[in-house]
Amino acid sequence: MDLRRLVSEAIQLGKVSQPGSINEVIARSQFLFGGDVNEHLRELHRLFGELEMGRPSAPQEILEKFEKMTPVFNTYLAMQQKVPELHVFK
């Protein structure tokens, strides 16, 4: 959700409200996701740096990268395990 917020700000405002917050996302992701997701995040980190430097095409490139990496998250977030049936005792 933090990454989605940053991408949304980049697209809508052309900047992020808290520069450097992509660093927090990357730091947390290292414990949650594999190298596939973290590789995409490193590329987004570079693009957010270009956004902060004022490169005009950066917001669109951030959006495109985010859209490409979203399916990679699905592997981790699909929650394919079945929830055990709850037994209610009366």
N, C-alpha and C positions, 0 to 999 in steps of 0.2 A: 504494500500500500504506500510505503514511503517513496518507493521508486516511481509508482504511478503518479503521485503528487508532484514529484520533481519534473517528470516529463510533461505533465499538464501545465505547470508553471512556465516551463521553457517554451512550450508551443503558444500558450495564450499571452504571456507577458514578454517573452524574449529574454527572460532572466529567471533566476530562482530567488526566493525570498531569503534563503539562508545559504549563501555561497559556501561550498565545501561540504554541504550535507551529503553529497554523493559518497564522500569518504566513509561516513557512518554506515551507509547502506552496504558498501563493499566490505567493511570490517565485519558486520553481522553475517553477511552472506557466506563468508568463508566457513562458518560453522554449520550452516544450514544446507548448502548446495554443493554440488560437485564442480569440477573444473569447467564443465560445459557452460554453466551459468556464469561462473566467475570470469571466464574469458569474455563473454558478452559485456559484463559489467565493467571490465577494464576498458573496453572500447567506448562504452558510454562515458566513463570517467574522462577520457580524452576529449570526447565531444562536448561535455559540460565545460571543460577548460576552454575550449574554443568559443563556446557561448559566452563565457565570462570575458573573453578578449574581444567580443563584439563581432565575430564572424557571422555575416548575414544568413548563410545557409545552415548554420548549426541547429536551429530549432527543427527544421525539416529532417535533417539527418538523425537527430535524436529520436524523433517520432518513428522514422523508418527502422532504426535499429531496435527500438522497443517493440515494434510490431513483429519483427523477425524473431526476437528472443522470447516472446510470450509463449509460443508452443513448447519451448524448452522447459519453462517453469511447470507446464502441465504434468510432466513426468513426476515431479516432486509433490505437486499439490492436488493431484487427482483423487487422493484418498480412496483408493480402490479396495481397501480392506473392508470387509463387512463388519458392521457393528454387531456385537453379540446381543442376543435377545435378552431383554431385561425381564426378570421374573419378579412379579409383584406378589408378595405374600399377603394373604388376607386372613 
